[in-house]
Amino acid sequence: MSDYTPAPTPAIPDATISLADLPLRPDLVGEEPYGAPQLDVPVRLNVNENPWPPTSDVIQDMARAVSHAASQVNRYPDREAWDLRADLAHYLGFGLTADNIWAANGSNEVMTHLLAAFGGPGRTVLSFTPAYSMYPEYARNTLTDYVTRPRREDYTLDAEIVLRGIELTGADIVLITTPNNPTGTTTPVHVVEEVLENTEALVIVDEAYQEFTEVPEDSACALLPRFGRLVVTRTMSKAFAFAGGRLGYLAAAPAIVDACRIVRLPYHLSAQTQAVARVALAHAPSMLERVGDLHDQIQELQDWLRSRGLEVVPSEANFCLFGRFPDRHAVWQGLLERGVLVRETGPEGFLRVSAGTPQEMQAFRQALIEVLADRKDEGQ
């Protein structure tokens, strides 16, 4: 019989402790987590997803790939994701190879790797407003100074604005988003080329929505052989209908990929993520089949919104801004009460709506007609 006597059970810590009671990093005090609303409503048009799930044959192939990966889940995944990077290079084209590609857990992690490697204390990243709401958070989390300059009145960019912004801010890193989120406006490749010819800054071209544009092949990737300080970032979350898979990537000189490898966490992409992403890429024509329809749909929607007397920012993405409303939150709430979720973002007075299925778009139109009628009756 053992003489062991268990130690007394310690008292349960006070569960009422708040964030204000913790030694949070000073620059994070008062900050809120990023989060587009995730509400269970019939029509979700707020986060720019492709509304069409994979076909049944693709789903079956994904399931087989996960099953195979599970048979080796006791082993670490390929730390360098070589096969996935080779598949991504093949998909992009432009003569790229796996050495030119880096992949991570969404384009969010790709951006964090870039700012961790090339930003940090004493470094500055420049973007142009209105801009993607996560950019300042990437900078904050990597202790990089974040500065902005305004776009033109039509929300486009030219080389003069970008180069002047670099001169005024001393930026080490420049973010050019095309199509831009939240406006959907594009920046021509020749503008990027002129910027690169006249700066030593690292230029990151965020092409998350490139597949939705009128000419998807007109990509800054074409400039990579000439410019070693150019990075083109992409995602599989949008056009590829792979938001749940969490796979972002970049194309750049191999030296930039090596810099990202320095700051990445070990085994940052699971075996399952790599396996399913490779299946999606193998079925690229199927996964991208609806992209043209979504592009056409958002173009038609812009015309319809204008016909209702609304202001619309011309967009080449799978979303558009519409307004302007004296109280955009009230319009957002009115749509939500009718089962339609859009995004309250962008310049003051605007809302953003994503392309959905035909049924979802009809529901959006009907809900907006009703909300606008109610607002008119209320004299607003």
N, C-alpha and C positions, 0 to 999 in steps of 0.2 A: 504494500500500500504506500503510495507516495505521500511525503510530508509537504508537498507543494501547496502553497496557499496563494490564490490569485490576488493580484493587487486590487485595491478598491477601484471601482469604476469612476473615472474622472467626471467632474461636472460637465454638463453640456454647455458649450460656449454660448454666449448671448447671441441669439439669432436675430436680434433687432438691430445689429450693427448696420450702419448705412455707409454709402460710398464716401460721404463727407468725413467719416471717422477713420478712413484708411489713408495710408501714406501714398496717395496717388501722385504720379508725376505732375509737377506744377502746371505744365502746359496742357494737361488733359483735364484739369479742373473745370467743370462747367460744360464740357463737351458731351454731345449726344452720339450714340452709335448710329452709323449709316443704316437707313432702312426705308426703302420704298414700301408702302403698305402692302401686306400680304393678307388680303381679306377673301373670305370664301363667298364670292358673288358669282352670278351666272356669266358675266361678261368682264373679263380682265384684260384691259388694254392699257396698262400703266407702265410696263417694264420692257417694252420693245422685244418681246419674245416672238419667235416663229410659232404661230398657233397650231401648226399641223404636226402631230407626233410622227415618229417613224412608222413605216409600213410594217406589216406583220412579219414579213421575211427578214427585215432588218432587225426587228426585235428578237426574233429567234436566233439570229446570228450573234447578237449581243449577249443573249442568255448563254449560248454555248461558250462564248469567249470568257464570260465571267466564271462559268463552271470550270473551265480549264485553268483559269488563274487561281481559283479557289483550291484546286488540287495541289498547288504549290505555295499556298498562303503562309506556310511556315517559314518560307524564305523571303528575304528582302527583295523588293522589285529592282529592276534595272535602274540604277541610280542616274544614269545619263539618258535614259529613254531613247536610245539610239534608233530603234526601229520606228518608233512614233515620229521622231524628228525627221527621219528619212521620208516617211509617208507625207508629212506636212510639207517638206521641200518639194516633193513630187506634185502635190496639190497646187502649191503656189506657182511653180514653174520658174521662169526667169533665169534658168540655169543654176538655181540654188541647190545646195546639198545639205545633208544633215549638219555639217559643220557651221552652216549659216543660221541654223534654227535653234531657238531655245523655247521650251514649253514649261508651263507651270499651271497652278491651280487657278485657272481663270486669268484674264488679262489683268485683273487686280494684282495678282501675285507677280506677274511679269513686270508691271510698273513698279511695284515695291522693290523687286530685285534691281531694276535699273537705277532707282533713286538711292538705294542702299549702296550700290557700287559707285555711282558717279555724283551723287548728291552728298548730303550729310552736313555737319556743322561748317559754316563758312561758305557753303555753296548755295546757289540760287536757281530755282526752276521758274520759268516764265510760261504762262498760258494766256489765252485771250478770251475775254468774257463776251457773252455768256458761255460758260464752260461746264464740263462734266463735274458734278458735285463731289466726286471722289478725289479729284486731283489735289485739293488742299489737304485732304486726309493722308494721301500717300506722302506728301511733303512733311506734314506734321509728324507722322510715324517714323520717318527716317531722319528727323531733325534737320530738314532742308528748308531754307527760306523759300516762301511761296509768294510770287508777285504776279500781277495781272496787268494787261493793257486791254482797252476796249477794241472790239471789232468795228468795222465800218457800220454805218447806219443800217445797211441791209444784211448785217451779220456775216459778211464775207471777209476774207483776208487778202492782202497783197503783200509783196515782198517788202515794200517800203514800211508798212506797219510793223512787220515782224522785225526787220533789221533795226528800225528806230527803237522798238521795244527792247531789243538786246542792248543797244547802246545806252539807253536811259537806265536800265536796271542792272547792267553788268551780268546778265544771266549766263550761267554755265550750261544749263539745259533748257531747251525750248520744246514746248508741246504744241504741235499743230494737229488738230483733230478734223478729219475729213472722211465722211460727212460729220459735221459737228453735232455733238449732243449738248444741248437740247434743240438746236435750231434746224438741223438737217442740211445746212448749207455746206458746199464743198469748196476745197482749195485746190486749184489746178496743180498738176505735177510741175509745170514750168515755174510756178511760184516757189515751190519747195526747192527746185533746182537753183533758182536765183539766190535764195537764202543761203543754201549750202555753199555757193560760190563766194559768199561774202561774210562768212562767220567761221570761227573756230569752235563755237558752242556745239554740244551734242544735240542733234535735232531728232526728236522722236515724233514720228507721224503715226497717229492713232487711227487706224483704218478698220475699226470694229464693225462698221456698217458698209464696207466697201462693196460687198456682193450685191447690195440693193441698188447701187447707182446705175445710171443709164449705160455706162461703159465700165464694167467692173475690172476689165484688163488694164485700164488707165491708172496704174498704181505707182506709188513712189518706189516700189520694189525695183522698177526699171533703173533707178538711179544708184542702186547699191554697188555695182561694180566700180563706180567713179568716186564714191564718197564713203570713207571709212568711219565717219562720225554720224552716219545716218542709221536710224533704227526704225523699222516699220513694225508696228504691233497689230495683231489680229486676235480674233476670238472665234470659237466654235459655238458660242452661246446663242448667237442671233440667227444669222442666215442658216446655219447648220442644224437648227432645231435641237441643240445639244446643251441648253442652259443647265439642266440637271447634271450633266457630265462634268462641268467645271474644267474647261480646257482652254487656256489662252496661250498665245505663242508670239514670238518675234522673229523677224528676219534681219540679219545684220552681218557685219564682218565677223569672222571667227573670234577675233580678239574681244569683241563685245560679249559674245557668248561665254567666253572664258571668264570675263569679269562677273557675269551673273552666276557662274558656277562657284565662284569664291564665296558669295554671300548667301547662296541658297541653303536651306536646311537639308540635312541628309534625307534621301529617299522621299522627296517632297511630293512625288506623284505615285500614287498607289498602283499596284499591278492591275487592279480592276479598272482604274481610270484609263491607264494606257491601253489596255485590251479593248475596252469599249470604244475609245476614241479612234483606234485603228479600224475597227469595224465601220464606224461612221464614215471615215475617210474612204474606205474601200467601196462604200455605197454612196459616194459623193453625188452622183447624178440624181439619185433618189432623194437624198437628204435635202438637196437644193432645188428640188423640182418646183416648189411653190414660190421661190424667191421672185421670179418675174411677175407672178400674179400679185404678190404682196406689193411690189413696186408700183404696178399699174393701179392697184387698189388705192394706195395712198395718194397717187396723183389725181385720181378721180375724186377722192374725198376732199382734197384741197379745193378743187373746182366747186364741189357742192357746198363746202363751208363758206366760200366767197359768195356763192349765190344766196346765202342766208344773211348776207351783209356783214360777215365777220372778217376780221383781219387774219391773214394766214401768212406765215413765213415760208417761202418756197423751199421745199425739202426734197432731197434725193435719198433719204433714208426710208426706213419702214415706219416712220412716225412723222408727225408734224405738230407745230405749235399753232393754236388758234385762240382768238380773243378779239379785242381786248375787253376785259370785263372789269367794271368798277369794283366788284367783289367776286374775285375768281373762286374763292373758297365756297361761296354760296352756290355757284354753278357746279363746282366739283361735288358738293354735298347733294345737290339736287340730282345729279347723274347717279351718284352712289345709291340714293334712295330708290332709284329705278333699276338697280341691279347692274349698273355699269361703272367700272372703276377706271379712271384715267389718272394722269399724274399732274399734281400741282407743282410745277417747276418752270424754270425759264424766266424771262423778263417779266416784270410786274404786269399783272393783268392777263397773262397767257396761261393756258392749259396745254398739256401734251397728250396726244392720243396715238396709240400704236395701231398698225394694221392687224386685223383679225380675220376670222372666217367671214364669208358673206353674211351669215346669220348674225354674227356678232356686230358687224358693221351696220346692219339694218337696225339692230337693237340700239346701237349708239345713236344713229340718226334720229330714230323715233324719240329716244329719251331726251336728246338735246332739243328737239323741236318743242317738246313739252316743257322743258326747263326754261327755254327762252320765252315761251308764251306766258309762263307763270311770272317770270321776271318783268315782262312787259306790263302785265296786268297790275303788278305791284308798283309800277312806275320806276323801275330800276333798269 
